[in-house]
Amino acid sequence: MYAIVDIAGKQFKVAKDQYIYAPKMEGEAGANVSFDKVLLLDNNGSVEVGAPTVKV
């Protein structure tokens, strides 16, 4: 399972328990975050594309 998310106007491919380095995010290193701009979601081959975002 992975998702494409928009963070500060840039797109990132993210997966569960993955560490990413993204610009302009507030919070402490290692803290959990949630994303409200999910552009694409792939759940084991079942792909959902947002228009413009996926409703989760």
C-alpha positions as CSV (number, residue, x, y, z in Angstrom):
1,M,0.0,0.0,0.0
2,Y,1.2,3.5,-0.9
3,A,-0.1,6.9,-1.5
4,I,0.9,10.0,-3.4
5,V,0.3,13.1,-1.2
6,D,0.7,16.8,-1.6
7,I,3.0,18.5,1.0
8,A,3.6,22.2,0.6
9,G,2.9,22.0,-3.1
10,K,5.2,19.1,-3.8
11,Q,4.2,15.5,-4.4
12,F,5.6,12.6,-2.4
13,K,5.2,8.8,-2.6
14,V,4.6,7.6,1.0
15,A,4.0,4.2,2.6
16,K,3.0,3.1,6.1
17,D,5.9,3.4,8.6
18,Q,8.1,5.1,6.0
19,Y,10.3,8.1,7.0
20,I,10.2,11.0,4.6
21,Y,11.9,14.4,4.6
22,A,9.4,17.1,3.5
23,P,9.8,20.9,3.4
24,K,7.8,23.3,5.6
25,M,6.3,20.8,8.0
26,E,6.0,21.6,11.7
27,G,6.5,19.1,14.4
28,E,9.2,17.0,16.0
29,A,11.4,14.5,14.2
30,G,9.9,11.0,14.4
31,A,6.3,12.3,15.2
32,N,3.3,10.8,13.4
33,V,1.6,13.0,10.9
34,S,-1.5,12.7,8.8
35,F,-2.1,14.0,5.3
36,D,-5.3,15.7,4.0
37,K,-4.3,16.1,0.4
38,V,-4.1,12.5,-0.9
39,L,-3.9,12.5,-4.7
40,L,-3.6,8.7,-5.3
41,L,-4.0,5.6,-3.2
42,D,-2.8,2.1,-4.2
43,N,-4.1,-0.6,-1.9
44,N,-2.5,-3.8,-3.1
45,G,-3.3,-3.2,-6.8
46,S,-6.6,-1.4,-6.2
47,V,-5.8,2.1,-7.4
48,E,-8.0,5.1,-6.5
49,V,-7.2,8.4,-8.2
50,G,-8.5,11.6,-6.7
51,A,-10.4,14.4,-8.4
52,P,-8.6,16.3,-7.2
53,T,-8.1,14.4,-3.9
54,V,-9.1,10.9,-2.6
55,K,-11.8,10.9,0.1
56,V,-10.4,8.9,3.0
